[in-house]
Amino acid sequence: MNEHSKNWSPAIELNQTNRNLILKAEVPGVDIKHLNIHAESESISICGSHDQHKSIAEQEVIPSQLHYGQLECNVRLPVKIQVEKVRAELIDGILTITMPKMKQASKVRC
């Protein structure tokens, strides 16, 4: 199998605050313009690609342990989110997706 055709999944971490779910994914070397984030009320998916760039003079001495090719990650969320308010940023190879939780109806006491 060609290195460029391999699929890989980034390491992820999912945390929550009172208001948000926060997903962090390790995507070193991947440019934000090569990522596609698709949010639904109960899931989020990340797709993209990381191309290998070698100069003609470079020769691989040991097998690469870096991830190249198509990346794909699908995460089922523990609570519903407000899809239209999802935000993403990529800093130093860490993709952070902030997903506001759906507001739950407050309980009325009789």
C-alpha positions in Angstrom: 0.0 0.0 0.0 1.3 3.5 -0.9 2.0 5.8 2.0 -0.2 8.5 0.4 -3.3 6.3 0.3 -3.3 5.3 4.0 -6.1 6.5 6.2 -5.3 7.6 9.7 -7.2 8.9 12.8 -5.8 11.7 15.0 -5.4 11.3 18.7 -8.4 13.1 20.3 -9.5 14.3 23.7 -13.1 15.3 24.6 -13.8 17.5 27.6 -16.8 19.5 28.8 -17.6 22.6 30.7 -21.1 23.6 31.9 -21.7 25.3 28.5 -19.5 23.6 26.0 -18.0 20.3 24.7 -14.4 20.8 23.7 -12.7 18.4 21.3 -9.0 18.5 20.7 -7.3 16.6 18.0 -3.6 16.2 17.2 -3.1 17.0 13.5 0.6 18.1 13.2 1.6 19.3 9.8 -2.0 19.6 8.5 -3.1 23.0 7.3 -6.5 24.3 8.4 -7.5 24.7 4.7 -7.0 20.9 4.3 -9.5 20.1 7.1 -13.3 19.7 6.8 -15.3 19.7 10.0 -18.9 18.5 9.9 -21.1 18.9 13.0 -24.5 17.4 13.7 -26.5 17.7 16.9 -25.1 14.4 18.3 -21.8 13.9 16.4 -18.8 15.6 14.9 -16.5 14.4 12.1 -13.1 15.7 10.9 -11.8 14.8 7.5 -8.7 16.1 5.7 -5.4 15.2 4.2 -1.7 15.5 5.0 0.6 15.2 2.0 4.2 14.1 2.3 6.6 16.7 0.9 10.1 15.5 0.1 12.7 17.1 -2.0 14.1 15.0 -4.8 17.4 14.7 -2.9 15.8 13.3 0.3 16.0 9.5 0.8 14.2 7.8 3.6 16.7 6.0 5.8 14.2 4.5 8.3 10.5 3.9 7.8 8.5 7.1 8.6 6.3 7.1 11.6 4.6 10.3 10.6 1.0 10.1 9.4 0.3 11.0 5.7 -2.7 10.5 3.6 -6.4 11.0 4.4 -7.3 11.6 8.0 -10.8 10.7 9.3 -12.3 10.9 12.7 -16.0 10.5 13.8 -17.0 11.2 17.4 -20.4 10.5 18.9 -21.2 13.2 21.4 -22.6 12.6 24.9 -25.0 15.6 24.7 -26.6 17.5 21.8 -24.8 20.6 20.6 -25.8 23.9 18.9 -24.5 23.1 15.4 -24.6 26.7 14.1 -22.4 27.9 16.9 -19.5 25.4 16.6 -16.1 27.1 16.3 -12.7 25.6 15.4 -9.1 26.8 15.6 -5.8 25.2 14.8 -2.8 26.3 16.8 0.6 24.4 16.8 -0.8 21.2 15.4 -3.7 21.0 17.8 -7.2 21.4 16.4 -9.6 22.7 19.1 -13.4 22.5 18.3 -15.7 24.3 20.8 -19.3 23.1 20.6 -21.9 24.9 22.7 -24.3 22.5 24.4 -28.0 22.6 23.7 -29.8 24.4 26.4 -32.0 22.1 28.3 -35.5 23.2 29.4 -35.5 24.1 33.0 -37.7 22.1 35.3 -40.8 23.8 36.5 -42.0 23.1 40.1 -45.7 23.0 40.8 
